[in-house]
Structure formats: C-alpha cells, structure tokens
Amino acid sequence: MDAFTLKIPNHKFVFITIILSITLISVSTIPLSAQERVDIDTLWYRYHNPEQDHYPDLLPEDCYMELYLENGILKKGYFWGTSDEFEQAREGYECGYFVMPMTDIKQDKDSISFRLDIVKTSSGEKVNTFVKAPIDRHIRSWQEATSRYQTWEPFTDRMEDEIQMSISFAQWLENDVVRYGMSPMKDSITVKNLTCPYNDKNGRVFVLLKGKIPLSS
C-alpha cells in the first residue's frame, strides 16, 4: 500500500489568507453612505405676517419654502406664496396663491439666490397658474394646483415675468469663528424679494418648522 502523506500548509500563509478574507468581508458590508457620505436634509421654512392675526376671517397669506440640501448645498427647492410677490401693489381684491420650483439657484458663502418664473406659452403669453386658496404643501406643481383649486381671476399681464429672491443666513459662532452656510441648526433665515420693491423692505424672516408638519388646507 502506498504511503499517504498529509501536507500541512505554511502557518504564515494561512494567517495572511484569513486576514485578507476578513478584510474583504468587512469592506463589502460597509454601506455606501459610509464609504461616500452624503448628508441630505429637507428643510421646511414658514413666514407668517402677524398683522393677519387681527383678521381671522381672511385666508392666511403665509409663505413656505421646502429646501433640499446635499452636504449643505441647495440642490432644489419649492416656494409657496401669493401673487403679491409678482405685483407692485394690491388694492381692493384678494391675492392669488402659487407653488413654483426654484430655478437658477446660486449659493455663496453667506447667501443663496434663486428665481421664480411665471409660466408662458410657446408664443410668450403668460399662463395663469394662480389659484384662490392656499395650496397644500404636498402639491409641488401648478398643474396639480389648478386642477384642485379655482383659478384666481384677477391675474393680468401686468404681473412680473419673474422674481429674483435671496436667502441670507444669520451668523452663528463655533469655536469663536463666524461661520456661514445652510444648516438644520438655523431656526430662521431672511428672505428678500429683490424684484418687487413693494415686498422687499428689509426682508421677511422665515422660521424653520420642526417635527411633524401638518399640511395646510
């Protein structure tokens, strides 16, 4: 009978193989978010005019912003507001309401600017995307808004074609260094309408909404 020889592998080789196997398993189980971390925040801000509290029978004219941030950079956003943003003045009639995406977003170290655009036809005519009541904040398109609400009739061609707005950040201190940037830590930001002097003034303070946010009706 032939002799049977058992070959024992080199202990150093076995040790290296085990270590490599454990390393490969560990790397494969690391989630992508840990390998390439992307901090994503969705922030809700609201502006409320306290003067309206004296007229409870009137429809609220609050403005809202929804901001989608990646690593502190605004990637996209939506604005819920009133027709006053696009008009120089309003007398004798109620405002209209809109929801529009932010376009032409530009972000600096201490501010963000964006544009809101009136919808136009291919021939350049303005489309009435305003409605007669505040729009639920789960609605993010004028098509859905106008299908659910009555159209706002005072709409005319005198409306501004577009408005330019800016968001200014309050300063906050960390290790005695003044820093700027969008952060969920900020409870309020100042928003200006740079196009319409009627609404510009010193800007309006939008307050960060926290926790569960009920949809407006």
C-alpha positions as CSV (number, residue, x, y, z in Angstrom):
1,M,0.0,0.0,0.0
2,D,1.3,3.4,-0.9
3,A,2.2,5.7,1.9
4,F,-0.3,8.6,2.5
5,T,1.4,11.9,3.1
6,L,-0.6,14.8,4.7
7,K,0.8,18.2,3.7
8,I,0.3,20.9,6.3
9,P,0.2,24.4,4.7
10,N,2.6,27.1,5.9
11,H,1.1,28.7,9.0
12,K,2.2,32.2,7.8
13,F,0.3,31.8,4.6
14,V,-2.8,30.6,6.4
15,F,-2.7,33.6,8.7
16,I,-2.4,36.1,5.8
17,T,-5.3,34.4,3.9
18,I,-7.6,34.6,6.9
19,I,-6.8,38.3,7.5
20,L,-7.4,39.1,3.8
21,S,-10.8,37.3,3.9
22,I,-11.9,39.2,7.0
23,T,-10.9,42.5,5.4
24,L,-12.8,41.8,2.2
25,I,-15.9,40.8,4.1
26,S,-15.8,43.9,6.2
27,V,-15.4,46.2,3.2
28,S,-18.2,44.6,1.3
29,T,-20.6,45.1,4.3
30,I,-19.8,48.8,4.7
31,P,-22.9,50.8,3.4
32,L,-22.4,53.2,0.5
33,S,-23.4,56.1,2.7
34,A,-20.4,55.4,4.9
35,Q,-18.0,55.0,2.0
36,E,-19.2,58.2,0.3
37,R,-21.1,60.1,2.9
38,V,-23.8,62.4,1.6
39,D,-25.7,64.4,4.2
40,I,-29.1,65.1,2.9
41,D,-31.5,67.5,4.6
42,T,-35.1,68.5,3.7
43,L,-35.9,71.8,5.5
44,W,-39.2,73.5,5.8
45,Y,-39.5,77.2,6.5
46,R,-42.6,79.4,7.1
47,Y,-43.2,83.1,7.0
48,H,-46.3,84.4,8.9
49,N,-47.4,88.0,8.8
50,P,-48.6,88.8,12.4
51,E,-50.8,91.6,11.2
52,Q,-53.1,88.9,9.8
53,D,-53.9,87.7,13.3
54,H,-56.2,90.7,13.6
55,Y,-58.3,89.5,10.7
56,P,-59.1,85.8,11.4
57,D,-61.8,85.8,8.7
58,L,-59.3,86.3,5.9
59,L,-57.5,83.5,4.2
60,P,-53.9,83.1,5.6
61,E,-51.2,84.5,3.4
62,D,-48.3,82.6,4.8
63,C,-45.4,81.7,2.6
64,Y,-43.4,78.4,2.8
65,M,-40.2,77.1,1.4
66,E,-39.0,73.5,1.1
67,L,-35.3,73.2,0.6
68,Y,-33.4,70.0,-0.4
69,L,-29.8,70.1,0.6
70,E,-26.9,67.8,0.0
71,N,-23.8,68.5,2.2
72,G,-25.2,72.0,2.9
73,I,-25.7,72.9,-0.8
74,L,-29.1,73.7,-2.0
75,K,-29.9,71.4,-4.9
76,K,-33.6,72.2,-5.4
77,G,-36.5,73.9,-3.6
78,Y,-40.1,74.9,-3.9
79,F,-41.8,78.1,-2.9
80,W,-45.5,78.5,-1.8
81,G,-46.5,82.1,-1.9
82,T,-49.0,84.7,-3.0
83,S,-49.4,86.9,-6.1
84,D,-48.1,89.8,-4.1
85,E,-44.6,88.6,-4.9
86,F,-45.2,89.4,-8.6
87,E,-47.1,92.7,-8.1
88,Q,-46.1,96.2,-7.2
89,A,-49.3,96.8,-5.2
90,R,-52.7,95.3,-4.5
91,E,-55.8,97.1,-3.6
92,G,-59.5,96.0,-3.4
93,Y,-59.1,92.3,-4.1
94,E,-57.8,89.2,-2.5
95,C,-54.4,87.7,-3.5
96,G,-53.8,84.6,-5.5
97,Y,-51.7,81.6,-4.4
98,F,-49.0,79.7,-6.2
99,V,-46.4,76.9,-5.9
100,M,-43.3,77.2,-8.0
101,P,-39.9,75.4,-8.2
102,M,-36.8,77.4,-7.5
103,T,-34.7,78.0,-10.6
104,D,-31.3,79.4,-11.4
105,I,-30.1,78.6,-7.9
106,K,-26.8,80.2,-6.9
107,Q,-25.1,79.7,-3.5
108,D,-22.5,81.9,-1.9
109,K,-20.8,81.5,1.5
110,D,-23.4,83.7,3.2
111,S,-26.5,83.7,0.9
112,I,-28.5,81.8,-1.7
113,S,-30.3,83.4,-4.7
114,F,-33.0,81.8,-6.8
115,R,-35.6,82.7,-9.3
116,L,-39.4,82.1,-9.6
117,D,-40.7,82.1,-13.1
118,I,-44.2,82.8,-14.5
119,V,-45.3,80.1,-16.9
120,K,-45.5,81.1,-20.5
121,T,-46.9,79.5,-23.7
122,S,-44.7,78.9,-26.7
123,S,-45.9,82.2,-28.1
124,G,-44.9,84.1,-25.0
125,E,-48.3,84.6,-23.4
126,K,-48.4,84.3,-19.6
127,V,-50.3,81.3,-18.2
128,N,-52.4,81.9,-15.1
129,T,-51.1,79.3,-12.6
130,F,-52.5,81.2,-9.5
131,V,-55.5,79.8,-7.5
132,K,-57.9,81.3,-5.0
133,A,-56.8,79.4,-1.8
134,P,-53.6,78.4,0.0
135,I,-52.1,75.3,-1.7
136,D,-51.5,72.1,0.3
137,R,-47.8,71.6,0.7
138,H,-47.8,68.1,-0.8
139,I,-48.6,69.8,-4.1
140,R,-45.5,70.9,-6.0
141,S,-46.7,71.7,-9.5
142,W,-49.0,74.3,-10.8
143,Q,-50.8,71.7,-13.0
144,E,-52.0,69.8,-9.9
145,A,-52.8,73.0,-8.1
146,T,-55.0,74.4,-10.8
147,S,-56.8,71.0,-11.1
148,R,-57.7,71.1,-7.4
149,Y,-58.5,74.7,-6.8
150,Q,-60.4,77.5,-8.5
151,T,-58.3,79.8,-10.7
152,W,-57.5,83.2,-9.4
153,E,-59.3,85.7,-11.8
154,P,-57.5,89.0,-11.2
155,F,-54.5,87.6,-13.0
156,T,-53.3,90.0,-15.7
157,D,-50.3,90.6,-17.9
158,R,-49.1,93.4,-15.5
159,M,-47.6,90.6,-13.4
160,E,-43.8,90.5,-13.3
161,D,-42.4,87.8,-15.6
162,E,-40.1,86.5,-12.9
163,I,-38.8,87.4,-9.5
164,Q,-35.4,87.1,-8.0
165,M,-35.1,86.2,-4.4
166,S,-32.3,85.8,-1.9
167,I,-31.8,83.9,1.3
168,S,-29.5,85.5,3.9
169,F,-28.1,83.4,6.8
170,A,-27.8,84.6,10.3
171,Q,-24.3,84.3,11.7
172,W,-23.6,81.6,14.3
173,L,-20.4,81.0,16.3
174,E,-18.4,77.9,16.7
175,N,-15.0,78.0,18.5
176,D,-15.1,81.8,18.3
177,V,-15.2,81.6,14.5
178,V,-18.0,83.1,12.5
179,R,-19.3,80.6,10.0
180,Y,-21.9,80.7,7.3
181,G,-23.9,78.1,5.5
182,M,-27.2,76.3,5.4
183,S,-27.6,74.2,8.4
184,P,-30.6,72.5,10.1
185,M,-29.3,74.3,13.3
186,K,-30.6,77.6,11.9
187,D,-34.1,78.4,13.2
188,S,-34.6,81.4,10.9
189,I,-33.4,82.9,7.7
190,T,-34.1,86.2,6.0
191,V,-35.7,86.1,2.5
192,K,-35.9,89.1,0.2
193,N,-37.8,89.7,-3.0
194,L,-35.2,91.6,-5.0
195,T,-37.5,92.3,-7.9
196,C,-40.6,93.8,-6.3
197,P,-39.9,96.9,-4.1
198,Y,-43.4,96.5,-2.6
199,N,-42.3,93.4,-0.8
200,D,-38.6,94.0,-0.5
201,K,-38.3,96.2,2.6
202,N,-35.8,94.6,5.0
203,G,-36.8,91.1,4.1
204,R,-39.1,88.6,5.8
205,V,-38.0,86.1,8.5
206,F,-38.8,82.5,7.6
207,V,-38.8,80.2,10.6
208,L,-37.7,76.6,10.5
209,L,-40.5,74.2,11.1
210,K,-39.5,71.2,13.2
211,G,-41.1,67.8,13.8
212,K,-44.2,66.6,12.1
213,I,-45.5,69.3,9.7
214,P,-49.3,69.2,9.0
215,L,-50.4,70.1,5.5
216,S,-52.2,73.3,5.2
217,S,-55.7,73.3,3.7
